Amino acid sequence: MIPTAIPSPASFIMRIDPRARLVVGFVSTLILAVAVQWRAVALGLLLAVGLCAAARIPWGGLRARLIGVNVFLLMLPVVLPWSVPGAPLWSAGGWVYSREGLELAMIIVLKGNAIILLLSALIGTIDAASLAHALEHLRLPRKLVHLLIFTVRYLEVLHEEAQRLYRAARVRGFEAGAARHTYHTLSRLLGMLLVRSVDRSERILAAMKARGYCGRFYLLNHFHWSSRDGMFCVAALVVCMALAWMEWQ
């Protein structure tokens, strides 16, 4: 299961137009992704924490996301300094653990956490329907938008189907282990899940066509740009320019 972090409906971020949040999230994430200066990364992390506080994201869901990311990111300070040349902190068997490598690893760790917090505050607070609506307004390909909608909608359905198949196998005496029989059984379960997914998708498509689906979704309510959204974009632009100046000045 993917952990969710549902913000308070009364939060400031929730009142910002999803189109503005998408654009700001993309630009700020792009700048942070290429940043290598401590000042820029620290400011980006501080900005991300502030946005999460403004979005009032519950700590439980946010913590689950950060733990999942940092399980991999915190491996970098262990392995990366051995492959980056620089001033040695210590050595073992001809291998040098460098100061420059450790600094680079820590910058990557901070950037990763900043980007996760930033996306959680700006984009993770948008529900699937509004996200797809905003992406279509931003002129993304309609097929890609529809693919996103159906993926989000049916991930839980596929997860439940996989759980049913696995429980059925357990009832018949299946026990997972490092054996050829286990791999053979799991491959069969995966194949059955794919077959059932294709069959379900055909039934869903037939049901949608019976209800008049012709390749697009029609919406009754559309976004309305306000002065608050404009001020948010201006403030975000100023912060992004500050990040860029710290990085490239």
N, C-alpha and C positions, 0 to 999 in steps of 0.2 A: 504494500500500500504506500502511496505517496503522501507524506504528511502535508496537511493543509494549515494555513495560517489565516484565519478569517478575521479581518479588522472590524472595528466598530463602525456601523453605518454613519455615525455622526462625526467621524474623523475628517480632518481637513483634506487629506489626500483623496478620500472617497468622493469629495465634491468637485474635484478637478476633472475636466473632460478627459476621457480615456485616450483620445487622439493626442492630446498634449502630453500625457504621461508616457505614451509609447515613444513619441519623438524624443522627449527629454531622456527617457531611459536608454534609448539606442545611442544617442550622442554621448551622454556621460559615461556609459559603459565602454564605448569605443575609446574614449580618451583614457579611461582608467586601464584598459587592457594594454595599451602601448606605453603607459607611464613607467619610468624606471627611477624617478627621483623620489627620495623619501618625503619631501614636503608635499608633492602632488598626491602621493599615495595616502599620506596621513590626512590631508584635507578631504580626499574622496571618502575615506573611511568615516571621518567625522560627519560628513554630509549624509552618508548612508545611514548612520546611527540616528541622526536627527530626523530623517525621513521616516524611518521605522517608528520612532516615537510619535511623529505627527500622524502616522497611519494607525496608531494604537494596535499594532499587531500583537496578539497574545504570545507571550514568551515561550509557551510550550511548543507550538508549531514552528516558531522561528528557531528554537534550540535544536529541534529534530533536523531541520535543514542544515544548520551549521555543523552539527556533528557528522552528518553524512558527507559533507564536503571536506571537513578537516581531517577525516580519517585518511584521505589521500594526500591533502596538502601538507600535513605535518610530516609526511615521509620525505619531503624535499630537503629540509635542513639536515636530514640524516645522510642522504645519498648525493645531493647536488654538489656540495663543497669539495667532494673528492675528484670531481671532473672539471672544475673551474680553476685555472691557474691563478696564483696570487700569493700574498703573504701567508706563510703557513701558521696555523694555530697549533697543530700537532701533526705528526706523521706516524705511519705504521707500515713497515715492510715496503718502503719505497713509495707509498701512496701519501699524498699531502692533502690535509683538510684545510682549505684556504679560507681566509677572512672574507675575500671578495665573493666566494661561492656561498658562504653563510649569509652575507648581506643580500645577495640576489635571491636566495631561497626565502628569506624572511619578507622581502618585497613582494614576491609572488604569493606567499601566504596571505599577507595583508590585502593585496589586490583581490585575491579570490574571495575573501570574506566581504570586502567592500562591495564587490559586484553582486554577490548573493544577496546582501542586505538591500542594495539599491534596487535590484529587480524584484525582491520580495515586497518592497514598499510601493514601487511605482506600477509594476505589471502584475505581481502576485495578488494585488487587491482588486483586479478587474475580473469579473465573472466571465465565463466562457462565451456567452452570447454577446456581451458588450465588447469583448476582445475581438471576436470575429467581425462584429459591426464596425469597430474602429479600423481594423485592418483593411476592410473593404473600402472605407472612406479614404484611406491612405493609398488606394489604387494598387493594392497587392492583387495578384492573380486570383480570380474568384474560385478556381478549382482548389488552389492551395488553402484558401480560407475555409471552404467546405470540408476539406480533408482535416483541418484542425478541429472544426466543430465536431465531426463524427468521431475523431480520435479521442477527444476529451470525453465525449458522451458515452462511448462504449468501452473505455478502459476498465471501468468497474464491472461491466457485464462480462468481459473476457476474463477478468480476475475471478469472478464467481464461478464461471464455467470451468476454469482450470481447477479451482478448489473442489468442485463436484467430481471431476474426473479423478483427481488424486484421492479423494475420500473413497470413491468406488474401488480404486486399486487397493487401498489399504484394507477395505472390507474383505477383499479376495485374497488377503494374506501378503500383500506386497510390503517389503521392508527395504528402504533405501540403504545402499552400502556401496563400497568401492568394488563392484563386481560387474562382470559383463551383463548379467541378467538385469541389473539395475539400469545400466545405460540403454539396454534394449527396450525395457519397459518405458523409461522416460521418453525415448524417441517415439514410441508408439503413442504415448499420451500427447506429445506435442503435435504429432500428425493428426490425431483425432481432434485436437483443439483447432487446428487450422481448417480441417474439413467442416467442423461445426460453425466456425467463424464465417466461412464462405457461404454456407447454407443460410445462416442468419442474415448476412448482408443482402443476399438475394431476396429474402422475405421482406426485409425492411425496405429495399428499393421498390418492390412491387406494391407495398402498402403506401409508400410515399407517392408513387405515380397514381395510385387509385384516389389519392387526395389532391391531385392536381399539381404535383411537383414537376417542374419543367427546367430544372437546372439552376434555379436561384431562389433565395428566400426573400420574402417581402416583409418589411417591418413597418409597424404602425407608428412607433415612436423613434424619433431621430435625435441626434445630439444637437445641442445649442451652445455655441461659443459665447462666453461671457467675459466681462472685464477681469474677473478673478483668474480665468484661464490665461488671459494675456499677460497679467502680472506674474503669474507663475512661470510662464515661458521666458519672460524677460529676466526674472531672478535666476532661473536655471541657466540662461545664456551667460549672465555675468559670472556665475560660479564656474561654468565650463571654460570660459575665457581665462579665469584665474588659474584653473588647473592646467590649461595649455601653457599659460605664461610661466608658471612654476616649472613645468616640464622642459620647455624649450628656450627659456631666456638664458 
